[in-house]
């Protein structure tokens, strides 16, 4: 078992393809070392935890707080909970992002709400004192920038989790559960070019003013965002260590 699994949860499969490519570059692995499953089209295999050293979970336009959920979304959330439960128990290693942090927060008994949204931007992320000694976040320093675009967020750090980062707009940007589960509200994998290209898929879905698309995209492309990918790289190195 020497590979990682990218878990796609975007119904827009072309966007998921690009996201997987962003994860691969950030993790610093060859294409053969990062397999893929799209939970919007296939259920999580029963033997998945015997086959992979770690899991990286991408973003999604789904919201945990959605009142009406399709059967697909319900199945996706249940499968993500399976991964999270294994990682919480120390039987898997996982890095959840964006929508995924809401799934983990709810699983831990925390609250997810719509009071802390962030539009598509390179947001300032501030690390907590607990992040200083964290193997992934410690080297990132006290402050860095990361791409955000979300409508919901964790109301507070959930029970059993260690808060690693936040900001004024969204107090819960990252946390760790035990030693094997990390969750971020921000997107750690995309480069500015990647994030700008992703915006095309979600131009009219409420993450930014569609009339200001080119202005927002230009600001994204001018951003300096380096530390989130390095955090993922450290995660990959740990997950694949002998």
N, C-alpha and C positions, 0 to 999 in steps of 0.2 A: 504494500500500500504506500505509494510514493507520490500520488498526485493530489491536486486540489480540485474541488468542484465549484464552478460558478453556477449559482442558483438564480435564474432569471425569473422575475415576477412581473415583467412588463407585457401587457397584451400586444404592444407594438413591437413585433419581433425584430424588425430592422433596428430599432433603438436598442433592443437587448443585445443584438449582435455587436453593435458599436460599443456598448457598455462592457461586454465581455472583453473586447479588445483593449479597452482602457484598463480594466482590472489586470489583464495579463502583463501589460507594460509596467504598471505600478508595482505589481508583485515581483517583477523581474524574473519571470519564468518563461520557458518555451511554450508554444501552443500545445504541445503534447502533454504538458504538465498541468494544464487547466482544462478539464472537461466541462461540459455544459449540460444543463437540463433546464427547460423552460416549464415552470410549474403551471403556466396558463394553458399548456397543451398536453402535459403529461404529469401523472402523479409521481411522488417521490418513491423510488424503488425500495422494496423491503430490505435489500442487501446493501443499501447505499452506505451505511456506516462501517461496513466491512471493506469497502472499496476505496475510501478516500481519507487522506490525512487531515483534511480541513475543508471548510466551506466558506465561501464568500457570497453574501446575499446582496443582490442589486436592489435598485430603487423601483418604485412603481407609482402610478397615478392612483392606485387604491388607497383608501384611508381606513384605518381601524375603526374610526368613529362613523363610518358610513351607516346610515339607517337601513337602507336596502342593499343587500349584497347578493350577487349572483351565486349560483352553485359553484362556479369556478373560483370566485374570490373566497368563498367559505373553505373550499378545499385547499387553496393556496395558504390561507392562514393556518389551517390545521397542520399542513406539512411543515410550515416554518416553525410552528410550535414544537413539532417533533425534533427538529434540528436543535432548537434552543434548549429543550429539555435535556437532550443528550449532552450538550456542551455545559449546561449548568451542573450536570452530574459528573462532569469530568471525563465522559466517554467519547467526546468529540471536541474539535476546536472550530470555532465559528466567528465570523466577523459580519454582523448585520449592519445594514446602512439604510438611511431614509425611512421608508415605510416599515422596514423590518424592526426598527427600534421601538415602534409602537406596538408591534406584535409581542416583543419581549417584555416591554413594560407592562402590558396587560396580563401576560402570563405570570409575571412576578407579583401581581396584585396591585400594581400602580395605576394611576389615572392618565388617560390620554384625552386631550382637549383641543379646541380650535382657537385658543387665545394667544398662541405664540407662533403665528405664521411668519415665513420669510420669503420674499420674492427672490427671483434668480439673481444672485449677486455673489461676489467674493466677500464673505463676511469675516469680520475679526473674531477669532476664537480664543478664549482665555482659558488656560489650563489651571486646575486646582492644585492645592498643595499635595494631594494624594497622587497627582499625575507625575510629580517630580521623580518618584521612585518606580513608576510604572515602566516596564521594559519597552513598551511601544510608544507611549506618549512622552516619557521623560526626556529623550533626546530632542523632541520637537521644540523645547523651550517654553517660556511662559505664555507667549502669544504667537499665533500664526493665522494665516488666512485660508479659508476653505470655501468651496462652492455650496450654496444652499438654495433650495427651492422646495418649499413644503407648505401645506395648509394646516397640518395638525402637529402636535408635539407632546412630549411627556410633561405633565403638569409639575411633577417633582421627581427626583431620583427615586426609583421604585425600591421596595424592601429587598434587601440582600445585595444591592448593587453599590458600587463605589463610583461616585461622580468624578469624572476626569476632566471635563471641559464644559464651558457654557459661554453665553454672552447675554447682553441686556435684552435682546429680542427673544431669545430662546434659552432659558437658563439651563436646560439639559441638552447639551450638544454631544456628549459622549460619556459612556460609563463602561465599567467592567463588572462581570459577575464571576466570582471565583478567579480562576487563572486562565480559563479556556473560552470565555465568551466576551466579545467586545461588541458594542453597539454605538453607532454614530448617527446623529440626525443629519449631519452634513454628508456630502458625497466625497469620499476620500480618493476616488480613483481617477477622475477626469483631469486632463490638462485643460488649459484655457481653450484651446482649439476644439477639444472633445466636447466640452460643455457648451460652447457656442454652437456646434453642430447639433447637439442634442436638443437645443432650444427649438429647432425647426419642427421637431415632432410634436412639441407641446405649445405651439405658438398661440393657440386659442383656448387653452385649458385652465387659465386663471393663475399661472405662476408669474406673470408679468403683463403689463399693458401691451396688447398686441399692436397697438398703433405706435408704440415706442420700441418695437422689436429691434430695429437696426441700432438704435442708441444703446439699448441694453446689451446687445450682442457685442458692440464695439467696446463697451466698458469691460465685459468679460474677457475679451481678447487682450486687453491692455493690463489685465490683472497679473500679479505675481503670486502664484499659488504653487508651493513646492513641498511643504511639510506633510500634507495628508498622504501623498503617494509614498513618502518615506515611511510613514506609519504602517501603511499596507505592506511595504517591502519587508519591514521587520516582522510583521505578522506571518507572511509567507515563509520567511527564513525559519521562524520558530515552528511552524506547522510541519515543515518538511525536514526538520532536523532529525538525524538518525536516533 
